[in-house]
Amino acid sequence: MGVPRDFTRQGFTLIEVLVSLSILAVALGAGLRAAAVALDNNAELKERTIARWVGRNQLARLQVQATLPGIGVTTGEVHQGPYDFVWKTVVETTPNPDFRRASVSVQRPNSTHSLYQVEGFVVGRR
């Protein structure tokens, strides 16, 4: 015949159900928080990537010019994708008169925090 069964306890107590639901609620809350942080990081990475393109494009413009750029600071605004950026280029002299050092920084409008900064050299054409 088999082992007799004890049918006096066939379900969970109210305390067991409440404890399991509270554990489930904490786990789901942590999972939702992690997903929200991942989405925020994704948006910031997208913005920084586009800012990088803006900075490298500005440096490339300086490097392909027919003449050496003037020494000093220039700024400009650009709309790239869904974002607006402000770039600042600082051109300095070097010991070699045929080279100029250029530094380009890109940031959001009305911000002092740079999203991307690139430095390079511009070579004069003879």
N, CA, C and O atoms as a MOPAC input file, in Angstrom:
PM7 MOZYME 1SCF
protein

 N      0.80000 1    -1.16800 1     0.00000 1
 C      0.00000 1     0.00000 1     0.00000 1
 C      0.85200 1     1.24600 1     0.00000 1
 O      0.46200 1     2.06900 1    -0.82800 1
 N      1.73600 1     1.55000 1     0.58600 1
 C      2.49100 1     2.79300 1     0.55000 1
 C      2.49000 1     3.48800 1     1.88200 1
 O      1.94500 1     3.00600 1     2.87600 1
 N      3.11100 1     4.62200 1     1.86500 1
 C      3.25900 1     5.40300 1     3.09100 1
 C      1.99700 1     6.22800 1     3.28700 1
 O      1.52800 1     6.87100 1     2.34700 1
 N      1.45200 1     6.21900 1     4.46500 1
 C      0.25100 1     7.03400 1     4.68900 1
 C      0.60700 1     8.52700 1     4.64300 1
 O      1.68600 1     8.92900 1     5.08000 1
 N     -0.28400 1     9.31400 1     4.12500 1
 C     -0.07100 1    10.75800 1     3.98000 1
 C     -0.74300 1    11.49800 1     5.12100 1
 O     -1.76800 1    11.08000 1     5.66100 1
 N     -0.11600 1    12.62100 1     5.46500 1
 C     -0.68900 1    13.48500 1     6.49300 1
 C     -1.37700 1    14.64800 1     5.78100 1
 O     -0.71500 1    15.55800 1     5.28200 1
 N     -2.70400 1    14.61400 1     5.73700 1
 C     -3.45300 1    15.64600 1     5.03700 1
 C     -3.87800 1    16.78000 1     5.95900 1
 O     -4.76300 1    17.55800 1     5.60100 1
 N     -3.28600 1    16.89000 1     7.10800 1
 C     -3.67500 1    17.96600 1     8.01300 1
 C     -3.07400 1    19.29900 1     7.58600 1
 O     -3.59200 1    20.36000 1     7.93500 1
 N     -1.98400 1    19.24200 1     6.83400 1
 C     -1.35100 1    20.49600 1     6.37900 1
 C     -1.24200 1    20.46200 1     4.86100 1
 O     -0.37200 1    19.77400 1     4.32800 1
 N     -2.10900 1    21.19100 1     4.15000 1
 C     -2.14900 1    21.13600 1     2.69100 1
 C     -1.80700 1    22.46300 1     2.03500 1
 O     -1.87900 1    22.52400 1     0.80800 1
 N     -1.44600 1    23.52000 1     2.72600 1
 C     -1.16600 1    24.81400 1     2.10800 1
 C     -0.14000 1    25.58500 1     2.89500 1
 O      0.49100 1    25.06900 1     3.81700 1
 N      0.01000 1    26.83800 1     2.50800 1
 C      0.95900 1    27.73400 1     3.17800 1
 C      0.21300 1    28.56300 1     4.21000 1
 O     -0.97300 1    28.85700 1     4.05600 1
 N      0.91400 1    28.92700 1     5.24400 1
 C      0.31400 1    29.81600 1     6.23600 1
 C      0.36900 1    31.24200 1     5.71200 1
 O      1.10100 1    31.54800 1     4.77000 1
 N     -0.40700 1    32.09600 1     6.32800 1
 C     -0.44000 1    33.49800 1     5.92400 1
 C      0.92900 1    34.15100 1     6.10900 1
 O      1.32900 1    34.96500 1     5.27600 1
 N      1.64600 1    33.82500 1     7.15900 1
 C      2.98400 1    34.38000 1     7.40000 1
 C      3.94300 1    33.97100 1     6.29000 1
 O      4.72300 1    34.79600 1     5.81400 1
 N      3.89700 1    32.71600 1     5.87400 1
 C      4.77900 1    32.24000 1     4.80300 1
 C      4.49700 1    32.97400 1     3.49400 1
 O      5.42700 1    33.32600 1     2.76900 1
 N      3.24800 1    33.20100 1     3.19600 1
 C      2.87500 1    33.92000 1     1.97700 1
 C      3.35800 1    35.36600 1     2.04600 1
 O      3.89900 1    35.88100 1     1.06700 1
 N      3.17300 1    36.02100 1     3.17700 1
 C      3.60700 1    37.41300 1     3.31500 1
 C      5.12200 1    37.55200 1     3.22100 1
 O      5.62200 1    38.48900 1     2.59900 1
 N      5.84300 1    36.63900 1     3.82600 1
 C      7.31000 1    36.68700 1     3.75600 1
 C      7.76800 1    36.48700 1     2.31900 1
 O      8.64300 1    37.21100 1     1.84500 1
 N      7.19600 1    35.52400 1     1.62700 1
 C      7.61000 1    35.27500 1     0.24300 1
 C      7.25200 1    36.45300 1    -0.66200 1
 O      8.02200 1    36.78800 1    -1.56200 1
 N      6.11300 1    37.08000 1    -0.44300 1
 C      5.73800 1    38.25800 1    -1.23700 1
 C      6.66400 1    39.44900 1    -0.95800 1
 O      7.00700 1    40.19200 1    -1.87800 1
 N      7.06500 1    39.63200 1     0.28300 1
 C      7.97400 1    40.73400 1     0.58900 1
 C      9.35100 1    40.50200 1    -0.03400 1
 O      9.97500 1    41.44500 1    -0.52100 1
 N      9.82700 1    39.26300 1    -0.02300 1
 C     11.10400 1    38.95500 1    -0.68000 1
 C     10.99200 1    39.19100 1    -2.18100 1
 O     11.91000 1    39.74600 1    -2.78600 1
 N      9.90900 1    38.79100 1    -2.77700 1
 C      9.67900 1    39.00300 1    -4.19800 1
 C      9.61200 1    40.49900 1    -4.52600 1
 O     10.15700 1    40.93300 1    -5.54100 1
 N      8.95800 1    41.27700 1    -3.68600 1
 C      8.85500 1    42.72000 1    -3.92500 1
 C     10.22000 1    43.39800 1    -3.86100 1
 O     10.51000 1    44.27300 1    -4.67700 1
 N     11.05400 1    43.01300 1    -2.91500 1
 C     12.39800 1    43.59100 1    -2.81800 1
 C     13.22100 1    43.22000 1    -4.04100 1
 O     13.92500 1    44.06800 1    -4.58800 1
 N     13.14500 1    41.97800 1    -4.47900 1
 C     13.90800 1    41.52700 1    -5.64300 1
 C     13.45200 1    42.25000 1    -6.91900 1
 O     14.28600 1    42.66200 1    -7.72600 1
 N     12.16100 1    42.40200 1    -7.10100 1
 C     11.65300 1    43.11100 1    -8.28000 1
 C     12.03000 1    44.58400 1    -8.24200 1
 O     12.35900 1    45.16400 1    -9.27700 1
 N     11.98600 1    45.19000 1    -7.07800 1
 C     12.39500 1    46.58800 1    -6.96100 1
 C     13.85700 1    46.79200 1    -7.32100 1
 O     14.20700 1    47.75600 1    -8.00200 1
 N     14.70800 1    45.88600 1    -6.86400 1
 C     16.13100 1    45.96900 1    -7.19900 1
 C     16.34500 1    45.76700 1    -8.69400 1
 O     17.17900 1    46.44000 1    -9.30000 1
 N     15.60500 1    44.85300 1    -9.28500 1
 C     15.71900 1    44.62500 1   -10.72700 1
 C     15.28500 1    45.82700 1   -11.54600 1
 O     15.93000 1    46.16700 1   -12.53800 1
 N     14.20500 1    46.47000 1   -11.14300 1
 C     13.74500 1    47.66800 1   -11.84400 1
 C     14.73500 1    48.81800 1   -11.69800 1
 O     14.95900 1    49.57200 1   -12.64500 1
 N     15.32000 1    48.95200 1   -10.52900 1
 C     16.33500 1    49.99900 1   -10.30500 1
 C     17.55600 1    49.76700 1   -11.19900 1
 O     18.08800 1    50.70800 1   -11.78700 1
 N     17.99300 1    48.52000 1   -11.29500 1
 C     19.13800 1    48.19600 1   -12.14700 1
 C     18.82900 1    48.49200 1   -13.61500 1
 O     19.69000 1    48.99200 1   -14.33900 1
 N     17.61600 1    48.18900 1   -14.05400 1
 C     17.23400 1    48.48100 1   -15.44100 1
 C     17.20200 1    49.98100 1   -15.70000 1
 O     17.62100 1    50.43400 1   -16.76500 1
 N     16.70600 1    50.76100 1   -14.73400 1
 C     16.65900 1    52.21500 1   -14.90000 1
 C     18.06100 1    52.81000 1   -14.96500 1
 O     18.31000 1    53.71500 1   -15.76100 1
 N     18.97300 1    52.31900 1   -14.14400 1
 C     20.35600 1    52.80800 1   -14.16900 1
 C     21.00600 1    52.46000 1   -15.50400 1
 O     21.73900 1    53.27500 1   -16.06500 1
 N     20.74500 1    51.26400 1   -16.01600 1
 C     21.31100 1    50.86700 1   -17.30300 1
 C     20.80100 1    51.76300 1   -18.42900 1
 O     21.56300 1    52.11600 1   -19.32900 1
 N     19.53300 1    52.13000 1   -18.38700 1
 C     18.99300 1    53.02400 1   -19.41400 1
 C     19.60800 1    54.41700 1   -19.31800 1
 O     19.90600 1    55.03000 1   -20.34300 1
 N     19.80200 1    54.92500 1   -18.10500 1
 C     20.44200 1    56.22600 1   -17.93300 1
 C     21.86700 1    56.20100 1   -18.45700 1
 O     22.29700 1    57.14100 1   -19.12600 1
 N     22.60300 1    55.13900 1   -18.16300 1
 C     23.97700 1    55.02500 1   -18.64700 1
 C     24.02300 1    54.94400 1   -20.16500 1
 O     24.93200 1    55.49100 1   -20.79000 1
 N     23.05400 1    54.27000 1   -20.75700 1
 C     23.01200 1    54.14600 1   -22.20600 1
 C     22.81500 1    55.51800 1   -22.85700 1
 O     23.46800 1    55.82700 1   -23.85300 1
 N     21.93500 1    56.33000 1   -22.31200 1
 C     21.70300 1    57.66200 1   -22.87200 1
 C     22.95000 1    58.53100 1   -22.73900 1
 O     23.29100 1    59.26900 1   -23.66300 1
 N     23.63000 1    58.44800 1   -21.60200 1
 C     24.84700 1    59.24000 1   -21.41400 1
 C     25.95500 1    58.77900 1   -22.35200 1
 O     26.67800 1    59.60700 1   -22.90700 1
 N     26.09700 1    57.48100 1   -22.53400 1
 C     27.10900 1    56.97400 1   -23.45700 1
 C     26.82400 1    57.40900 1   -24.88800 1
 O     27.75000 1    57.71500 1   -25.64000 1
 N     25.57100 1    57.44000 1   -25.26300 1
 C     25.20800 1    57.89800 1   -26.60900 1
 C     25.59000 1    59.36800 1   -26.78500 1
 O     26.14800 1    59.74600 1   -27.81600 1
 N     25.29400 1    60.18600 1   -25.79100 1
 C     25.62600 1    61.60300 1   -25.87500 1
 C     27.13900 1    61.81600 1   -25.92000 1
 O     27.62100 1    62.64700 1   -26.69000 1
 N     27.88800 1    61.07800 1   -25.10700 1
 C     29.34900 1    61.20100 1   -25.11100 1
 C     29.95700 1    60.72100 1   -26.42800 1
 O     30.94600 1    61.28400 1   -26.89600 1
 N     29.37500 1    59.68900 1   -27.02200 1
 C     29.86800 1    59.20900 1   -28.31200 1
 C     29.67000 1    60.25800 1   -29.39500 1
 O     30.56500 1    60.49200 1   -30.20600 1
 N     28.51400 1    60.88300 1   -29.41100 1
 C     28.25900 1    61.92100 1   -30.41000 1
 C     29.14300 1    63.13400 1   -30.14100 1
 O     29.61000 1    63.77000 1   -31.08600 1
 N     29.38200 1    63.46800 1   -28.87200 1
 C     30.30000 1    64.57300 1   -28.54200 1
 C     31.71000 1    64.24600 1   -29.03100 1
 O     32.43700 1    65.13200 1   -29.47900 1
 N     32.08600 1    62.99300 1   -28.94500 1
 C     33.40600 1    62.58500 1   -29.45800 1
 C     33.48600 1    62.81600 1   -30.95400 1
 O     34.50400 1    63.30100 1   -31.44700 1
 N     32.44200 1    62.48200 1   -31.68000 1
 C     32.43100 1    62.71500 1   -33.12600 1
 C     32.57800 1    64.20000 1   -33.43000 1
 O     33.31000 1    64.58300 1   -34.34400 1
 N     31.88600 1    65.03200 1   -32.66700 1
 C     31.96200 1    66.48100 1   -32.88300 1
 C     33.39300 1    66.97300 1   -32.66800 1
 O     33.91400 1    67.73000 1   -33.48600 1
 N     34.02800 1    66.55200 1   -31.58000 1
 C     35.39300 1    66.99200 1   -31.28600 1
 C     36.39200 1    66.52600 1   -32.32000 1
 O     37.25100 1    67.29900 1   -32.74400 1
 N     36.29300 1    65.27400 1   -32.73200 1
 C     37.23400 1    64.75400 1   -33.72300 1
 C     36.99300 1    65.37900 1   -35.09300 1
 O     37.94200 1    65.58400 1   -35.84900 1
 N     35.74200 1    65.68500 1   -35.42400 1
 C     35.45200 1    66.38100 1   -36.68300 1
 C     36.07000 1    67.77500 1   -36.69400 1
 O     36.62800 1    68.20400 1   -37.70500 1
 N     35.97100 1    68.48000 1   -35.56900 1
 C     36.53600 1    69.83300 1   -35.49600 1
 C     38.05700 1    69.78600 1   -35.64000 1
 O     38.63500 1    70.61700 1   -36.34000 1
 N     38.71100 1    68.82200 1   -34.98400 1
 C     40.15900 1    68.67800 1   -35.12000 1
 C     40.53000 1    68.31300 1   -36.55500 1
 O     41.51500 1    68.82400 1   -37.08900 1
 N     39.75700 1    67.44100 1   -37.17700 1
 C     40.03400 1    67.06200 1   -38.56900 1
 C     39.88300 1    68.26100 1   -39.49800 1
 O     40.64600 1    68.39200 1   -40.45400 1
 N     38.91600 1    69.13800 1   -39.23900 1
 C     38.76900 1    70.35200 1   -40.06800 1
 C     40.02100 1    71.21300 1   -40.00000 1
 O     40.47300 1    71.75300 1   -41.00900 1
 N     40.57900 1    71.33400 1   -38.79600 1
 C     41.80400 1    72.11900 1   -38.65500 1
 C     42.96700 1    71.46500 1   -39.40200 1
 O     43.78800 1    72.15500 1   -40.00500 1
 N     43.03300 1    70.15900 1   -39.36000 1
 C     44.15900 1    69.44800 1   -39.95200 1
 C     44.12700 1    69.41200 1   -41.47200 1
 O     45.17200 1    69.22100 1   -42.09400 1
 N     42.97300 1    69.58700 1   -42.08600 1
 C     42.90000 1    69.54400 1   -43.55200 1
 C     42.87400 1    70.92600 1   -44.18800 1
 O     42.80200 1    71.03500 1   -45.41200 1
 N     42.93000 1    71.97200 1   -43.39300 1
 C     42.96800 1    73.32600 1   -43.95000 1
 C     44.23700 1    73.51600 1   -44.76700 1
 O     45.25000 1    72.86200 1   -44.52100 1
 N     44.17300 1    74.40700 1   -45.73300 1
 C     45.33500 1    74.67800 1   -46.58000 1
 C     46.40400 1    75.46900 1   -45.83000 1
 O     47.58400 1    75.39500 1   -46.17400 1
 N     46.00600 1    76.21600 1   -44.82200 1
 C     46.95700 1    77.02700 1   -44.06000 1
 C     46.86000 1    76.67300 1   -42.58600 1
 O     45.88500 1    76.06800 1   -42.14000 1
 N     47.88400 1    77.05700 1   -41.83900 1
 C     47.85300 1    76.83400 1   -40.39000 1
 C     46.77400 1    77.70400 1   -39.76300 1
 O     46.58800 1    78.84800 1   -40.17700 1
 N     46.06600 1    77.18300 1   -38.77900 1
 C     45.04900 1    78.00200 1   -38.11100 1
 C     45.70600 1    79.08400 1   -37.26300 1
 O     46.85300 1    78.94100 1   -36.84000 1
 N     44.98300 1    80.14700 1   -37.02300 1
 C     45.48500 1    81.22500 1   -36.18300 1
 C     45.58300 1    80.80000 1   -34.72900 1
 O     44.82700 1    79.94900 1   -34.26100 1
 N     46.51200 1    81.39800 1   -34.03600 1
 C     46.70400 1    81.08700 1   -32.62400 1
 C     45.60900 1    81.77900 1   -31.82600 1
 O     45.30100 1    82.94700 1   -32.06100 1
 N     45.02300 1    81.04800 1   -30.87700 1
 C     43.98100 1    81.62700 1   -30.03800 1
 C     42.85600 1    80.64400 1   -29.78200 1
 O     42.98400 1    79.44000 1   -30.00600 1
 N     41.75400 1    81.19400 1   -29.30900 1
 C     40.58700 1    80.39800 1   -28.92000 1
 C     39.44000 1    80.70500 1   -29.86500 1
 O     39.14000 1    81.87000 1   -30.12500 1
 N     38.80700 1    79.68300 1   -30.37200 1
 C     37.58700 1    79.84300 1   -31.16900 1
 C     36.51800 1    78.92900 1   -30.58700 1
 O     36.82300 1    77.86800 1   -30.04300 1
 N     35.27900 1    79.34600 1   -30.70600 1
 C     34.15500 1    78.54400 1   -30.21700 1
 C     33.09400 1    78.45800 1   -31.29000 1
 O     33.06600 1    79.26000 1   -32.22300 1
 N     32.24300 1    77.50200 1   -31.15100 1
 C     31.13800 1    77.34600 1   -32.08600 1
 C     30.08000 1    76.43000 1   -31.51600 1
 O     30.28000 1    75.77700 1   -30.49300 1
 N     28.97000 1    76.39500 1   -32.18700 1
 C     27.86300 1    75.53100 1   -31.79000 1
 C     27.55400 1    74.58800 1   -32.93800 1
 O     27.71900 1    74.93500 1   -34.10800 1
 N     27.10900 1    73.40500 1   -32.59200 1
 C     26.75300 1    72.42100 1   -33.60800 1
 C     25.58300 1    71.58900 1   -33.09400 1
 O     25.47900 1    71.29000 1   -31.90400 1
 N     24.71700 1    71.22800 1   -34.01600 1
 C     23.59800 1    70.32800 1   -33.70600 1
 C     23.91700 1    68.99900 1   -34.36500 1
 O     24.01100 1    68.91300 1   -35.59000 1
 N     24.08100 1    67.97500 1   -33.56300 1
 C     24.44200 1    66.65200 1   -34.07300 1
 C     23.45300 1    65.64300 1   -33.51400 1
 O     23.35200 1    65.47400 1   -32.29900 1
 N     22.72900 1    64.97700 1   -34.39200 1
 C     21.71000 1    64.03500 1   -33.92600 1
 C     20.66600 1    64.78600 1   -33.11700 1
 O     20.22700 1    65.86000 1   -33.52900 1
 N     20.26100 1    64.24800 1   -31.97800 1
 C     19.25300 1    64.93600 1   -31.16400 1
 C     19.84800 1    65.93600 1   -30.17500 1
 O     19.12100 1    66.47700 1   -29.34200 1
 N     21.14500 1    66.19200 1   -30.25000 1
 C     21.82800 1    66.99900 1   -29.23600 1
 C     22.38900 1    68.28900 1   -29.81800 1
 O     22.73300 1    68.37100 1   -30.99700 1
 N     22.46900 1    69.28600 1   -28.95500 1
 C     23.18700 1    70.52400 1   -29.26200 1
 C     24.46400 1    70.53300 1   -28.44600 1
 O     24.45800 1    70.19300 1   -27.26300 1
 N     25.57000 1    70.92500 1   -29.08600 1
 C     26.85900 1    70.97200 1   -28.41900 1
 C     27.52300 1    72.30900 1   -28.66400 1
 O     27.22800 1    73.00100 1   -29.63900 1
 N     28.42600 1    72.66100 1   -27.76300 1
 C     29.29700 1    73.83200 1   -27.92000 1
 C     30.71900 1    73.29900 1   -27.91600 1
 O     31.09700 1    72.54100 1   -27.02300 1
 N     31.51700 1    73.69300 1   -28.91700 1
 C     32.90400 1    73.26600 1   -28.94600 1
 C     33.81500 1    74.48100 1   -28.77200 1
 O     33.46800 1    75.60300 1   -29.14200 1
 N     34.97100 1    74.22700 1   -28.20700 1
 C     35.97000 1    75.27700 1   -28.01300 1
 C     37.31100 1    74.72200 1   -28.47600 1
 O     37.73700 1    73.64900 1   -28.05000 1
 N     37.97000 1    75.47800 1   -29.35900 1
 C     39.27100 1    75.08100 1   -29.88000 1
 C     40.32400 1    76.07300 1   -29.39400 1
 O     40.16800 1    77.28700 1   -29.52500 1
 N     41.38800 1    75.53000 1   -28.83600 1
 C     42.52800 1    76.34200 1   -28.40300 1
 C     43.71800 1    75.93800 1   -29.26800 1
 O     44.14400 1    74.78400 1   -29.24800 1
 N     44.25500 1    76.90000 1   -30.03100 1
 C     45.41300 1    76.64600 1   -30.89100 1
 C     46.60600 1    77.37200 1   -30.28200 1
 O     46.54100 1    78.56500 1   -29.98500 1
 N     47.70200 1    76.62800 1   -30.10200 1
 C     48.91000 1    77.18400 1   -29.48500 1
 C     50.11600 1    76.95200 1   -30.38700 1
 O     50.09700 1    76.09500 1   -31.27100 1
 N     51.14200 1    77.71700 1   -30.15000 1
 C     52.37600 1    77.54100 1   -30.90600 1
 C     53.15900 1    76.35500 1   -30.34200 1
 O     52.89600 1    75.87200 1   -29.24000 1
 N     54.12400 1    75.90900 1   -31.13500 1
 C     55.06400 1    74.86800 1   -30.71000 1
 C     56.47200 1    75.36900 1   -31.04300 1
 O     56.61100 1    76.35900 1   -31.76300 1
 N     57.49900 1    74.71800 1   -30.54400 1
 C     58.86200 1    75.13800 1   -30.91100 1
 C     59.12100 1    75.08800 1   -32.41900 1
 O     59.94100 1    75.84900 1   -32.93100 1
 N     58.44000 1    74.21300 1   -33.11700 1
 C     58.57300 1    74.13300 1   -34.57200 1
 C     57.53400 1    75.05300 1   -35.20200 1
 O     56.34200 1    74.86500 1   -34.96100 1
 N     57.93900 1    76.04000 1   -35.99900 1
 C     56.96500 1    76.98300 1   -36.56300 1
 C     56.01000 1    76.35800 1   -37.57700 1
 O     55.00100 1    76.97200 1   -37.92400 1
 N     56.30900 1    75.14900 1   -38.06000 1
 C     55.41700 1    74.49200 1   -39.01500 1
 C     54.35100 1    73.62500 1   -38.34100 1
 O     53.55200 1    72.98000 1   -39.02000 1
 N     54.34000 1    73.61000 1   -37.01400 1
 C     53.36000 1    72.82800 1   -36.26200 1
 C     52.58700 1    73.73800 1   -35.32000 1
 O     53.12500 1    74.71700 1   -34.80200 1
 N     51.32400 1    73.40500 1   -35.10500 1
 C     50.50300 1    74.06000 1   -34.09100 1
 C     49.83300 1    72.96500 1   -33.26900 1
 O     49.44600 1    71.91900 1   -33.79100 1
 N     49.70900 1    73.22600 1   -31.99500 1
 C     49.01300 1    72.30000 1   -31.09700 1
 C     47.57100 1    72.76100 1   -30.97100 1
 O     47.31200 1    73.93400 1   -30.70200 1
 N     46.64100 1    71.85000 1   -31.16300 1
 C     45.21300 1    72.18200 1   -31.08200 1
 C     44.53700 1    71.29500 1   -30.04100 1
 O     44.76700 1    70.08700 1   -29.98700 1
 N     43.71100 1    71.91100 1   -29.22700 1
 C     42.93300 1    71.20400 1   -28.21800 1
 C     41.46400 1    71.56800 1   -28.42800 1
 O     41.10300 1    72.74400 1   -28.45700 1
 N     40.63000 1    70.55200 1   -28.57200 1
 C     39.20000 1    70.76400 1   -28.80800 1
 C     38.42800 1    70.12700 1   -27.65400 1
 O     38.63200 1    68.95600 1   -27.33500 1
 N     37.54400 1    70.89900 1   -27.03400 1
 C     36.66800 1    70.36200 1   -26.00000 1
 C     35.21600 1    70.57900 1   -26.42000 1
 O     34.87200 1    71.58700 1   -27.03600 1
 N     34.38500 1    69.61400 1   -26.07400 1
 C     32.96600 1    69.64300 1   -26.44600 1
 C     32.14100 1    69.51200 1   -25.17600 1
 O     32.42700 1    68.68000 1   -24.31500 1
 N     31.11600 1    70.34400 1   -25.07500 1
 C     30.24100 1    70.29700 1   -23.90400 1
 C     28.82600 1    70.65700 1   -24.30500 1
 O     28.56600 1    71.08400 1   -25.43000 1
 N     27.92500 1    70.47700 1   -23.36800 1
 C     26.53500 1    70.88500 1   -23.58600 1
 C     26.44400 1    72.41300 1   -23.48200 1
 O     27.26300 1    73.03200 1   -22.80300 1
 N     25.47200 1    73.01500 1   -24.13800 1
 C     25.28700 1    74.45800 1   -23.95300 1
 C     24.99900 1    74.77100 1   -22.47600 1
 O     24.32100 1    73.99900 1   -21.79900 1
 N     25.49900 1    75.87000 1   -21.99700 1
 C     25.30800 1    76.33100 1   -20.61600 1
 C     25.86100 1    75.34900 1   -19.59200 1
 O     25.30100 1    75.20400 1   -18.50500 1
 N     26.95000 1    74.67600 1   -19.93000 1
 C     27.57900 1    73.74000 1   -19.01000 1
 C     29.07200 1    74.01600 1   -18.97900 1
 O     29.65400 1    74.45900 1   -19.96900 1
 N     29.68100 1    73.75000 1   -17.84200 1
 C     31.12700 1    73.90200 1   -17.74300 1
 C     31.82200 1    72.53500 1   -17.76900 1
 O     33.05100 1    72.46600 1   -17.79300 1
 N     31.05300 1    71.47000 1   -17.76400 1
 C     31.58800 1    70.11200 1   -17.76400 1
 C     31.81900 1    69.64700 1   -19.20300 1
 O     30.89100 1    69.62500 1   -20.01100 1
 N     33.04300 1    69.28100 1   -19.51100 1
 C     33.39800 1    68.82700 1   -20.85000 1
 C     33.00100 1    67.36400 1   -21.03000 1
 O     33.33800 1    66.51500 1   -20.20400 1
 N     32.28400 1    67.07800 1   -22.11400 1
 C     31.90700 1    65.70600 1   -22.42500 1
 C     33.03800 1    64.96000 1   -23.11900 1
 O     33.18200 1    63.74800 1   -22.95600 1
 N     33.84200 1    65.68900 1   -23.89500 1
 C     34.93500 1    65.07400 1   -24.62100 1
 C     35.99800 1    66.12400 1   -24.89800 1
 O     35.69000 1    67.29100 1   -25.14200 1
 N     37.24400 1    65.69700 1   -24.85600 1
 C     38.35600 1    66.59400 1   -25.17300 1
 C     39.37600 1    65.80500 1   -25.98100 1
 O     39.72000 1    64.67500 1   -25.63600 1
 N     39.85000 1    66.40800 1   -27.05000 1
 C     40.84500 1    65.76900 1   -27.91200 1
 C     41.94400 1    66.79000 1   -28.20800 1
 O     41.68000 1    67.98500 1   -28.34900 1
 N     43.16400 1    66.30200 1   -28.29700 1
 C     44.29600 1    67.15300 1   -28.62700 1
 C     45.02400 1    66.56200 1   -29.81600 1
 O     45.04900 1    65.34600 1   -30.00900 1
 N     45.61200 1    67.43400 1   -30.60600 1
 C     46.35500 1    66.97900 1   -31.76800 1
 C     47.23700 1    68.08900 1   -32.29900 1
 O     47.29800 1    69.18400 1   -31.74000 1
 N     47.91400 1    67.78500 1   -33.38000 1
 C     48.80100 1    68.76300 1   -34.00000 1
 C     48.33600 1    69.03200 1   -35.41900 1
 O     47.80600 1    68.15900 1   -36.10600 1
 N     48.55300 1    70.27200 1   -35.82900 1
 C     48.23700 1    70.68700 1   -37.18600 1
 C     49.55900 1    71.01200 1   -37.86400 1
 O     50.37200 1    71.76100 1   -37.32200 1
 N     49.77200 1    70.45500 1   -39.04100 1
 C     51.02800 1    70.62100 1   -39.76000 1
 C     50.83300 1    71.61400 1   -40.88000 1
 O     49.86100 1    71.52900 1   -41.63100 1
 N     51.76400 1    72.56900 1   -41.00000 1
 C     51.69200 1    73.56200 1   -42.07300 1
 C     52.07000 1    72.95600 1   -43.40500 1
 O     52.89100 1    72.04200 1   -43.47300 1
 N     51.46800 1    73.46700 1   -44.46500 1
 C     51.74800 1    72.99100 1   -45.83000 1
 C     52.74500 1    73.94700 1   -46.46900 1
 O     52.61200 1    75.16400 1   -46.34200 1
 N     53.71700 1    73.41700 1   -47.13800 1
 C     54.69800 1    74.28400 1   -47.84000 1
 C     54.48900 1    74.23900 1   -49.31600 1
 O     55.21300 1    74.89800 1   -50.06200 1

